[in-house]
């Protein structure tokens, strides 16, 4: 499990970036990966927990939730 802070999230497009704690690296997140009981958006500066999935396009955040 990884933790980070939402850098930005565009609710209209359903995409955003999370800044990982410790490394400062940013990873993309999509609204389809938000595990929030129907919540499909994230607010900037919100602390979140997530798993990293490494794919052909690079790492991305999955199973994202607000702890």
Secondary structure, 3 states (H helix, E strand, C coil): CEEEEEEEEECCCCEEEEEECCCCCEEEEEHHHECCCCCCCCCCCCEEEEEEEEECCEEEEEEEECC
